[in-house]
Amino acid sequence: MKTSPFIPALLTLLLAGCTVGPDYQRPSAPMTAQFKEAKGWTQATPQDAAAKGDWWAVYHDPVLSSLLAQVQISNQNVAQYEAQYRQAQALVAGARADFFPTVSGTVSSSRSATGAASSTNGAGINNSHQAQVSASWELDLWGKLRRQLEDDRASAQASAAELANITLSAQSTLAQDYFQIRIMDQQIALYQQSVEAYQRYLTVIENKYRAGSESRATLAQAQTQLESARASSLDLQWQRAQLEHAIAVLMGRPPADFTLAVAKLDATLPPVPAALPSQLLERRPDIAYAERNMAAANAAVGVAIAGYYPDLTLSASGGYSSSTLHKLISAPNRVWSLGPELSGTLLDFGATRASVEQAKASYDASVAAYRQSVLSAFEEVENYLVELHTLESEIAAQRAAAESAGESARVTYNQYQAGMIDYLDVATTEATSLTQQQSLLSLLADQRMTSVKLIVALGGGFSAPAAQGGE
């Protein structure tokens, strides 16, 4: 059998095929050897013990762990991004399928007539029956399809990082809301204790007022102090309810179906995680997202450049065609065709050049976005490190202040009972003591929430080494 001269020519073109456009290399990003605000910290955990997977386990709080585990399952924002990730994966599968021939089949039967007499004597009636299989294959001579696959694959990896980022963000928000609720439980309990104490004070003053040994102004002062504490307690209760509603929504549940019982804050405050700035490039999902978008933009440049070159498509078809249906499948009725098609743009008045410039500009923008993501990540970590470091000393000072204010309030009340001072002094020292204790609890809430923010800023449980680097 004689070989068609087209086959060797086709193989030569395939072997000589190239991939146009720049190969991806991750650009450099601003980098430092260590975090400035990490100086002075005593790292209690080795570097390789950085949180992975269930990062919240470091708090050793079973309730918190059970709540956070539901975010990835039921949170609707997470579900939305998970669906988008599956969509991106389908695009990759579609781009991979473009490397292979497309085969289609057709079976048709038609009856037509011409002439005015055809409706009465059957003249001019034609029958046509066909059964045909056709195939077409676009040869990737210039790497256009390969660059498109790189683009779609990098976009899918970016989508995976985006999914991880939205999940981590929702988990972080829930954890912070949870710690706020636990601190609010203590603040509400503190106000309730104060209300009970102020009620006792008011009873004593009312008795003295009826006996004529206390003034109306003192009675009014005691009543004001009592009602103010009640109002503050009620203010915290609606804030707690709203945080509880927010947690329910983060878990994908109606607020009416969820209640978080009052409990003490049993969560362990974890030590500051040890990490190097370079690790953020591997552990932050938002950085991975920016880097993969950059890789996709680089591949898009190659796709645009391929527009300068013609597309070569090999088409083939074969089948049967006959005017008689029962003789359709027979050798005399066999038809076939085979041949290449070379198509390209001859004149587009700069449209292809504009597409290339647009793709290059988009890549440059993605590089700037990537570098800005890295800088922002460094800023977040530095901010939370210095905040935690300062809060540690601030809490110690505030605890001492709260203890001193409490002692002052006790001494002042004893002096009042002994008739040494007016109740106004008692009201002042009691208010100061309550304020100092509430301030201490607020600082403890800030400490817990900043701890969560730092873990998340260091990447939480995200780890995607495969999402970095070129194709």
C-alpha positions in Angstrom: 0.0 0.0 0.0 1.4 3.4 -1.0 1.8 5.9 1.9 0.3 9.3 1.4 3.0 12.0 1.2 0.8 14.0 3.7 1.6 11.6 6.6 5.4 12.3 6.7 4.8 16.0 6.3 2.3 15.9 9.2 4.8 14.0 11.4 7.5 16.6 10.6 5.2 19.4 11.6 4.3 17.7 14.9 7.9 17.0 15.8 8.8 20.6 14.9 6.0 22.0 17.0 6.9 24.6 19.6 5.2 26.4 22.5 5.0 30.1 21.9 5.0 32.6 24.7 7.1 32.9 27.9 7.6 29.9 30.2 6.4 30.7 33.7 8.9 31.5 36.4 7.6 32.9 39.7 8.8 36.5 40.1 10.6 37.5 43.2 8.7 39.1 46.0 9.7 41.4 48.9 11.3 39.2 51.5 12.9 39.5 54.9 15.0 37.0 56.9 12.7 37.1 60.0 9.8 39.0 61.4 10.8 42.2 63.2 8.2 41.9 66.0 9.2 38.2 66.7 12.3 39.4 68.5 12.0 38.9 72.2 9.5 36.1 71.9 10.3 32.7 73.5 9.1 30.2 71.0 7.4 27.4 72.9 6.9 25.1 69.9 9.4 23.9 67.2 9.0 25.3 63.7 7.8 22.0 62.2 4.9 22.0 64.7 3.1 24.8 63.0 -0.6 24.3 62.8 -1.8 22.2 59.9 -5.3 20.8 59.2 -7.5 21.5 62.3 -5.5 24.6 63.4 -8.0 25.3 66.2 -7.0 22.1 68.1 -4.3 24.2 69.8 -7.0 25.8 72.0 -8.1 22.4 73.4 -11.7 23.5 73.5 -14.1 20.7 72.4 -17.1 23.0 71.9 -15.0 25.3 69.7 -13.7 22.4 67.7 -17.2 21.0 67.1 -18.4 24.3 65.8 -15.5 25.0 63.5 -15.7 21.5 62.0 -19.2 22.3 60.6 -18.0 25.4 58.7 -16.4 23.4 55.9 -19.5 21.1 55.7 -22.4 23.5 55.9 -21.3 27.1 55.3 -23.0 28.4 52.2 -20.2 30.7 51.1 -17.8 27.8 51.3 -20.3 25.7 49.3 -20.4 28.4 46.6 -16.6 28.5 46.3 -16.4 24.7 46.3 -18.8 24.6 43.3 -16.7 27.2 41.6 -13.6 25.0 42.2 -15.4 22.0 40.6 -16.3 24.3 37.7 -12.6 25.2 37.3 -11.6 21.5 37.4 -14.2 20.8 34.6 -12.5 23.5 32.5 -9.2 21.8 32.9 -10.7 18.5 31.8 -12.2 20.3 28.8 -8.9 21.9 27.9 -7.2 18.5 28.1 -9.8 17.0 25.8 -8.9 19.5 23.1 -5.6 17.6 22.5 -7.6 14.7 21.1 -9.7 14.3 18.0 -13.4 15.0 18.0 -15.5 12.3 16.5 -19.1 12.7 15.6 -21.7 10.6 13.8 -24.7 11.6 11.5 -27.6 9.5 10.3 -30.1 11.3 8.0 -32.9 10.6 5.7 -34.8 13.1 3.5 -37.3 13.3 0.7 -37.6 16.3 -1.6 -39.5 17.2 -4.7 -39.3 19.7 -7.5 -41.8 20.8 -10.3 -45.5 21.5 -10.1 -46.4 17.9 -11.2 -44.5 16.3 -8.4 -47.6 16.4 -6.2 -49.7 14.3 -8.6 -47.5 12.0 -10.5 -44.4 11.7 -8.3 -42.1 13.3 -10.9 -39.1 15.1 -9.5 -39.2 13.3 -6.1 -35.7 12.6 -4.7 -34.8 10.4 -1.7 -31.5 10.8 0.2 -30.2 8.5 3.0 -26.8 9.0 4.7 -24.8 7.4 7.5 -21.5 9.1 8.2 -18.8 9.3 10.8 -16.5 12.4 10.9 -13.4 13.3 12.9 -11.5 16.5 13.3 -8.2 17.1 15.1 -6.6 20.5 15.8 -2.8 20.0 15.8 -1.1 22.0 18.6 1.8 23.1 16.4 2.5 26.4 18.3 1.5 25.3 21.8 -1.7 27.2 21.9 -3.6 24.3 23.4 -0.8 23.6 25.9 -0.8 27.2 27.0 -4.6 27.1 27.4 -4.3 24.0 29.5 -1.6 25.8 31.7 -4.0 28.7 32.0 -7.0 26.6 33.1 -4.9 24.4 35.4 -3.4 27.4 37.2 -6.9 29.0 37.4 -8.2 25.8 39.0 -5.4 25.8 41.5 -6.2 29.5 42.2 -9.8 28.5 42.7 -8.7 25.8 45.2 -6.6 28.4 47.1 -9.6 30.8 47.1 -11.8 28.0 48.5 -9.2 27.5 51.3 -9.1 31.2 51.9 -12.9 31.6 52.2 -13.0 28.6 54.5 -10.2 29.9 56.7 -11.8 33.3 56.9 -15.2 31.8 58.0 -13.5 29.6 60.6 -11.5 32.6 61.9 -14.6 34.7 62.2 -16.4 32.0 64.0 -13.5 31.4 66.5 -13.3 35.1 67.2 -17.1 35.3 67.8 -16.9 32.3 70.0 -14.2 33.8 72.2 -16.1 37.1 72.4 -19.2 35.2 73.6 -17.2 33.4 76.3 -15.8 36.7 77.5 -19.2 38.3 77.4 -20.5 35.5 79.6 -18.0 36.5 82.2 -18.8 40.2 81.7 -22.5 39.6 82.1 -21.8 37.5 85.2 -19.7 40.3 86.6 -22.5 42.8 86.0 -25.0 40.5 87.7 -22.7 40.2 90.7 -22.5 44.0 90.8 -26.2 44.3 90.5 -26.7 42.0 93.5 -24.1 44.0 95.5 -25.7 47.3 94.5 -29.1 46.0 95.5 -27.8 45.2 99.0 -26.2 48.6 99.2 -29.5 50.2 98.2 -31.4 48.3 100.8 -29.1 49.5 103.5 -29.3 53.1 102.3 -33.1 53.0 102.0 -33.3 51.8 105.7 -31.0 54.7 106.7 -33.0 57.1 104.6 -36.2 56.1 106.3 -34.5 56.5 109.7 -33.4 59.9 108.7 -29.7 59.2 108.8 -29.1 59.3 105.1 -29.8 62.0 102.4 -32.1 61.8 99.4 -29.0 62.5 97.2 -27.3 59.4 98.6 -30.4 57.3 97.9 -30.6 58.6 94.3 -26.9 57.9 93.8 -27.3 54.2 94.9 -30.4 53.8 92.6 -28.5 55.3 89.7 -25.5 52.9 90.2 -27.9 49.9 90.4 -29.8 50.7 87.2 -26.7 51.6 85.3 -25.2 48.1 86.0 -28.5 46.5 84.9 -28.5 48.5 81.7 -24.9 47.5 80.9 -25.7 43.9 81.5 -28.7 44.1 79.1 -26.5 45.8 76.5 -24.1 42.9 76.6 -26.9 40.3 76.3 -28.2 41.6 72.9 -24.6 41.8 71.7 -24.1 38.2 72.8 -27.3 37.1 71.0 -26.1 38.7 67.7 -22.8 36.9 67.9 -24.7 33.6 68.6 -26.8 34.3 65.4 -23.6 35.0 63.4 -22.1 31.7 64.5 -25.3 29.9 63.4 -25.1 31.4 60.0 -21.4 30.6 59.7 -22.3 26.9 60.3 -25.1 27.1 57.7 -27.9 27.0 60.2 -30.9 29.3 60.9 -30.2 31.3 64.1 -33.5 30.0 65.6 -32.1 26.5 65.6 -28.9 27.2 67.4 -28.1 28.1 71.0 -24.7 28.3 72.6 -25.0 27.6 76.3 -23.3 29.9 78.8 -20.0 28.5 79.9 -16.6 29.5 81.2 -13.7 30.2 78.9 -11.7 26.9 79.1 -9.7 27.4 75.9 -6.0 27.2 76.3 -4.1 30.2 75.0 -1.6 28.7 72.6 2.0 29.9 72.4 3.1 32.1 69.6 3.7 29.9 66.5 7.2 29.8 65.2 7.4 30.8 61.5 9.7 32.4 59.0 8.6 35.0 56.4 9.4 32.7 53.5 6.9 30.1 54.9 4.0 32.5 54.2 4.5 31.9 50.5 3.6 28.2 51.0 1.1 28.6 53.9 -1.1 31.6 53.0 -4.0 30.7 50.7 -4.4 34.3 49.6 -0.8 34.4 48.5 -1.2 31.0 46.7 -4.3 32.4 45.0 -2.4 35.5 43.8 0.6 33.4 42.6 -1.6 30.9 40.7 -3.5 33.8 39.0 -0.1 35.1 38.0 0.8 31.8 36.4 -2.6 31.8 34.6 -1.9 35.3 33.3 1.5 34.2 32.0 0.0 31.3 30.1 -2.7 33.6 28.7 0.2 35.6 27.1 1.2 32.5 25.2 -2.4 31.9 24.0 -2.6 35.5 22.7 0.8 35.2 20.9 -0.4 32.0 19.2 -3.0 34.1 17.5 -0.2 35.3 15.1 0.1 31.7 13.8 -2.3 29.6 11.7 -4.3 26.7 13.0 -3.9 23.4 11.4 -6.8 21.0 11.6 -6.9 17.5 10.2 -10.4 16.4 9.1 -11.6 13.0 8.0 -15.1 11.5 7.3 -16.5 8.3 6.0 -19.8 6.7 5.5 -22.6 5.8 3.0 -24.9 7.8 0.9 -27.8 6.5 -1.3 -31.2 7.3 -2.6 -32.4 3.8 -1.6 -32.5 3.0 2.1 -32.3 -0.8 1.9 -29.1 -0.5 -0.3 -27.5 2.2 1.9 -24.8 0.0 3.5 -23.0 -1.2 0.3 -19.6 -0.7 -1.3 -20.9 1.4 -4.3 -22.5 3.9 -1.9 -19.4 4.4 0.3 -18.1 8.0 0.6 -15.1 9.4 2.4 -12.9 12.5 2.6 -9.5 13.3 4.2 -7.5 16.4 4.3 -5.9 19.2 6.3 -7.2 22.7 6.8 -4.8 25.6 7.5 -6.6 28.7 8.7 -5.2 32.0 10.0 -5.8 35.7 10.1 -4.3 37.6 7.2 -5.3 41.1 8.2 -6.9 42.2 11.5 -5.6 45.8 11.7 -3.7 45.2 15.0 -6.4 43.2 16.9 -4.0 40.3 17.6 -1.2 42.7 18.7 -3.7 44.4 21.0 -4.7 41.0 22.5 -1.0 40.3 23.2 -0.5 43.7 24.8 -3.6 43.2 26.9 -2.4 39.8 28.1 1.0 41.2 29.0 -0.5 44.1 30.9 -2.8 41.6 32.7 0.3 39.6 33.7 2.1 42.7 35.0 -1.0 43.6 37.1 -1.1 40.1 38.5 2.6 40.3 39.5 1.9 43.6 41.3 -1.1 42.0 43.0 1.0 39.0 44.1 3.8 41.2 45.6 1.2 43.3 47.3 -0.4 40.2 48.8 3.0 39.2 50.2 3.6 42.6 51.7 0.1 42.7 53.2 0.7 39.2 54.7 3.9 40.4 56.3 2.1 43.5 57.7 -0.6 41.4 59.3 1.8 39.0 61.0 4.0 41.9 62.3 0.9 43.7 63.6 -0.5 40.6 65.4 2.9 39.7 66.8 3.4 43.2 68.4 -0.2 43.2 69.5 0.1 39.9 71.3 3.4 40.9 72.8 2.0 44.2 74.1 -1.3 42.6 75.3 0.7 40.2 77.5 2.2 43.1 79.5 -1.0 45.1 79.3 -3.1 42.3 80.8 -0.6 41.8 83.7 -0.8 45.6 84.5 -4.6 45.6 84.1 -5.0 42.6 86.4 -3.0 44.4 89.1 -5.1 47.5 88.6 -8.3 45.5 88.9 -7.1 43.9 92.1 -6.1 47.2 93.6 -9.5 48.8 92.6 -11.3 45.9 94.2 -9.4 46.3 97.4 -10.1 50.0 97.4 -13.8 49.4 97.0 -13.8 47.0 99.9 -12.0 49.4 102.2 -14.1 52.3 101.1 -17.4 50.4 101.8 -16.1 49.4 105.3 -15.3 53.0 106.0 -18.8 54.0 104.9 -20.4 51.5 107.2 -18.3 52.9 110.0 -19.6 56.3 109.3 -16.2 57.7 108.3 -17.1 58.8 104.7 -20.0 59.5 102.5 -21.6 57.0 100.1 -20.4 59.1 97.1 -16.9 57.7 97.8 -18.2 54.2 97.8 -20.0 54.7 94.5 -16.9 56.1 93.0 -14.6 53.3 94.1 -17.2 50.6 93.2 -17.6 52.1 89.7 -13.8 52.2 89.3 -13.5 48.6 90.4 -16.2 47.4 88.0 -14.6 49.3 85.1 -11.2 47.9 85.8 -12.5 44.3 85.9 -14.5 44.8 82.7 -11.4 46.3 81.0 -9.4 43.2 82.1 -12.0 41.0 80.5 -12.0 43.1 77.3 -8.2 42.7 77.1 -8.5 38.9 77.5 -11.0 38.9 74.6 -8.6 40.9 72.5 -5.8 38.5 73.4 -7.8 35.4 72.3 -9.0 37.0 69.1 -5.5 38.3 68.2 -4.2 34.8 68.8 -6.7 33.5 66.2 -5.8 36.3 63.8 -2.1 35.4 64.1 -2.6 31.7 63.4 -4.7 32.6 60.4 -2.2 35.2 59.2 0.4 32.5 59.3 -1.7 30.3 57.0 -3.8 28.4 59.5 -4.0 24.8 58.3 -3.4 25.6 54.7 -0.6 23.9 52.9 -0.4 23.7 49.1 3.2 23.1 47.8 1.8 21.8 44.5 0.1 25.2 43.9 3.4 26.9 43.7 5.8 27.1 40.8 5.4 26.7 37.1 3.9 24.0 35.0 
